């Protein structure tokens, strides 16, 4: 059984849970790897550095141990997290993000910013540490050295 994805700017697709992510379009592949609440929150908790299982449980209130274990295994299979042994008896590991896992930081910041603006509460937007101006995310063309406007970004392709 797959997760339906409705029509929109990224097309229409069904994301099969067991499908190889390399056969999916880029957005579907990303969702297949990290597209659920606990997976994204686990990655966010690991952005500050390596964590032991117990520390992750404390940072993710409400997650069941079996769910956290399964999400960590999934992240390892996706090569976003690596488990480093720190004790042989009893066997214990510390979890840390790979370089690919760290690359999710920007996407998580964008999602958190969107969530803060649409959650209905008064949440202060992220600000530039130098001048205090609220930050904005924009698409940037490194060749032209210019931001793209809304009309240009409508033509962006994700496949």
N, C-alpha and C positions, 0 to 999 in steps of 0.2 A: 504494500500500500504506500502511496506517495502523499506528499503534502502539496495540495493545489496551490498554484500561483496564478492569481487573476491577471487579466489583461492590463497593460499599462505601458510605460515607456520602455520597459525591459522585455516586453513580449509576454507570451503565455507559455507556461511550462508546468510539468509535474515533476517534483523532485523526489525520485525514489530513494528511500532510506539506504538501501544496500548498493546503490549504483556507484560506480567508480567516478570520483569527482572530476577526473580528466575528461570524461565524455559529456560534461555539462557545460552550459554557457557560464561565463565567469561569475555572474551574480548567483546563479544556482549552485555553483561549486562552493562559493563562500558560505552560502546558507547551509549547504550540506555539512560543512566543516564546523561552523560556529553559530548556526542559526537558532539557538534556543536560549532561553533566559539563563539557565545555570551555567551553560558553557561560556557565554559572554561574561558573566559575573566572575567566573573562575579565572578567565584570562585577565580581567581587570584586577583581581586580587593578586595576581602574579606579576603585574607590571612593576610593582615596587621591589621585586626581588624574589629569590627562592623562598619557598614555604614548605613546611612539613604539613602532613595531612591534617593534624589537629589544629594548626594555625589557620589553615584554609577553612575548616569547619567553623572556627570562631569568627572569621571575616565574612562568612556567608550564612548568617542566621537563617534557620529554616530549612537548610538543605539536609536531606537524609544521607547518612554515610554511604549507603549503597548507590545513591544517585551521584554523589561526589566521586566515588570510585569509578563509576561508569563514565562520567564526563572526563575524568583525568585519563582513562584508558583511550577514549575517543580522541582526545587532544594529542596523546602520544602517537596513535596511529596516523593522525594527520600531520605529524612532525611539527606540531606547534609547541609541545611541551616535552621535556625530557625528565625522566626520573633518575636522579643520581643517588646511588647507595651511600649511606653514611654509617650504617651499622650492619654487621653480619649476623650477630646474635643479640637480640632477635633481628631479623631482616627489616631494615627501615630505609626509606628513601626520602629525599627532598625533591620537590618539583620545581622546575624552573622553565621559563619560556625560552624557546629557541629564537634565533634571529627572525624567523618567519612569524613567530608568535608576537615578538616585540613590534613587528610592522603593523599589527592590529591596533596599536595605541591611538593612531590618528583617527581611525574609523570609530573607535570607542568614544573618543572625545567628541566627535561629530554627533554620534547617537545621544550621548549624555547632554550635549547642548540642545539638541532638538527636543529631547525629553523635558529639559528644564523649561523651555519656552512653551511647551504644549501640555504641561502637567496641571495647569490651572492655578498653581501657587506662584507666589512672588519669589523667584529664584534669581540671584544675581548672575548675570552672564560672565563667562570667563573674560578677564581683562588683561591687557598688555602690562607687564610688570614695570615697564619704564615710564609710561605716560598715563596709565589707568584707563585708556580707551577700551570699550568692549570690542572683543575680537570677532572677526567674520571669516568664514571659510569661503574660498573662491577657487574655481578652476583657473589655472595659470598655464600659459603656453611658454615653455622655456625657450623656444626658437624666437618667437616674436617679443619675448619678455613683456607680455601684457596679459592682464586678466581677460577671460572671456565673458561676454555678457549673456543674458538669458537666452537670446535668439541663437547664438552660436552653440551654447551648451545643449540646446534641444537636439542637435544633430549628433551628440556624442554616441559612440558605439561601444557596447560592453562585450561584444563577441569578436 
